[in-house]
Amino acid sequence: MFNRILSVTAILLSLTVISCKNDVLPKPASFLRLDYPEAKYVNFENSCPFAFQMNEDAIIKGEKECSFAITYPKMKATIYLTYKPVNGNIDKLLRDAQKLTYEHVIKADDILEQPYINQQKKVYGMFYQVDGNAATNSQFYVTDSTKHFLIGSMYFYAKPNFDSIMPAASYVKNDMQRLMETLKWK
C-alpha cells in the first residue's frame, strides 16, 4: 500500500514539474480596431449666406454670426467654421487663412495642399492635410472672391498623437472635404 501511494505521489510530482514550464510565448501582433459608422449626409441650411452637406451624426453648436462648431462627440473632434464677408480685403483673408495653416509647420511632418475649384458654383479654395503631431490635421478655406469667405479647421480634444487619432482624423477629414465640395453660396 505504501509503495502504491509513493508511486502515485511520484507520478503526480513528475506531472507537476513537467507541466509547470515557464515558456514565454510571443503575443500576436494586434491593432486597435476603431469602427465608425458609414457617413450619411444631410443638407444644412440656415440664415447664413451658404449651405452645405454634413454628417448626420455631427452636431452644430454655438452659431454666432455664421461661425459655428460641428462636433463629433464620440470622437472628441470638432470642425470650427468661421465666416467672413469679403469687403475688398480678399488678399488679407487669404494671407490669414494660409498663415493659420502654416503656424502648425513646427509640429507637422508635412502639409499637403489640394486646390479646389468649382466654377459652376463659384467656390474656390484650398484644402490642407496636416500630417504629424500638429494641433489640427485638416483645414480649408473657400471663397467666391467677391462676397464670401469661409475657413474650416479640425481639432481634437486630446493631446496630438497622429498615430492614435489617425482613423478618426481620416473620418472627419472626409466629412470636411464633403462639406467643402457641397458648399454653395446663397
N, C-alpha and C positions, 0 to 999 in steps of 0.2 A: 504494500500500500504506500509506504514511504517512497519507494522508487517511482511509483506511478505519479505521485504528487510532485516529486522532484523533476521528472521528465516533462510534465505539463508546465511547470514553472519555467523550466529551461526553454521550452518551445515558446511560451508567451514572452519571455525576456528577449529571446532571439528576434521574434517578430517586432517587438517594440524597438529594438536597436536598429534593425534593418529599415523599418518604415519611417523612422524619425530622422531622415536626412535633411539637411538644410540647403538643398539645391535651390539656387537662385534662378528664376526663370524671367527672362526679359518681358516687359509688358508690351503688348502690341501697340503700334502707333495709332493714335486716335486724335480726332479733331472735334472741336466744339461744333455742335450742329445747331445752326440757327435757321429755322424755317419761318419765313414771313409769308403772309397770305398773298395771293396773286393780286396785284393792284387793280382796282376798279376805279374809274374816274367819273367825276360828276362836274357839271358846269358850276362855276362860281361867278356870280354877278351881284353887284350892289350899286350904290350911287357913285362909285369911283369911275374914272374915265377909262377903265379897262375891264376885261373879263378874261377868264382862263379856265382850264380844267385842272382839278386837283384830286388827290387820292381821297376816296370816301371815308377812309379810316382816320384821316387827319382832322384836326380841329383848328378853326380860326379863332384867335384871341387878340384882344387889345386893338381893335380897329380905331385908328385915330388919324385923321387927315389922309386917308387912303394908304396908310402904312400900318402893317399888322404882322402878326406871327402865325405861322402854320405849324402846329405842334404835332408830334408823334409821341404820345405818352409811353407806349410800350417800348420804344427805342430810346427814349430820353433825348430826342432830337427836335430841333426847331429850324424852320426856314423863316428868316426875317425878310420881309419885303418893305422897301422904302420907296415911296413915290415922290417925285419932284417935278413940278411943271418946268418946261423949258421957256425961258424968257430971254432969249439972246445969249444965254450962258452955256450953250451945249459943250463948248471946249472945256470949261471948268468942270462941268458934270462928268465928262469923260475922263479927265485927269484924276478927279477924286475917286471915281469907280476903279480905275486902274491902280491908283495908289493904295486903296483899301486892299486890293488883292495882293499886291507886291509887298505889303507890310509883313506878310507871312513867309517871305522868302528866307528868313533866318532859320526857321524850323522846317521848312518844306524841303523835300528831296527833289521835287520837280513841280513845275506849274505848266500844265498843258492848256493852250489857248485854242478854242474852237469857235471860229466866227459863225454867226448866224445871220442869214439874210432871207427875209420873206417879203419880196417886193409887192406881192398881191395885197398883203395885209399891212404893208408899210411898217414892218417890225424888223429892226436891225440891232444887232448886239454881239456880245461875246460871252461864251461860257468858259469858265476856268475850272479845271480839275486840279486840285492841290494835293499832291502825294507827299506822305511823310507825317510827322507828328505835329502838324500845324493845328491851330485852333479851329480852322474851318477846312473842310475838304472840297467844297464846291461853292462857286459864286458865279453870278452872271449879272449882266445889265442889258436892258433892251430900251430902245427909243424909236420914235418916228422922226427924230432930229429937228422937229419944229415945235411940238407942243408938249410931248410926254417923255418922261424918263423914269425907269423902274430898275431898282437894284435888288438882287436877292442873294442871300448868303445862308449857308447851313452851319449850325453849331450843335454840339452835343454837350449834355450836362455830365461830362466825365473828363478826367484828365486825358489829354490827347495821347492815344496809343494806336497808331494806324492799323497795326495787325489785329487788334482786338475789335475795333469798330468798323473794320472794312466791310463786312457783309451789310451792316445797317447803313453805312455811308453810301454804298453802291445802290441800295434800295431807294434811299432818299434822293440820291443824285439822279436816278431815272425819273423820279417824280418832278424834280426841278426842271429837267430837260423837257418833260411833257408840258409843264406849266409854261415854259418859255416858247415852245413850239405851238401851243394852242392860244397864246395870248393874242387878243385883238383889242384895238383901241376903239373907243366909242366916239 
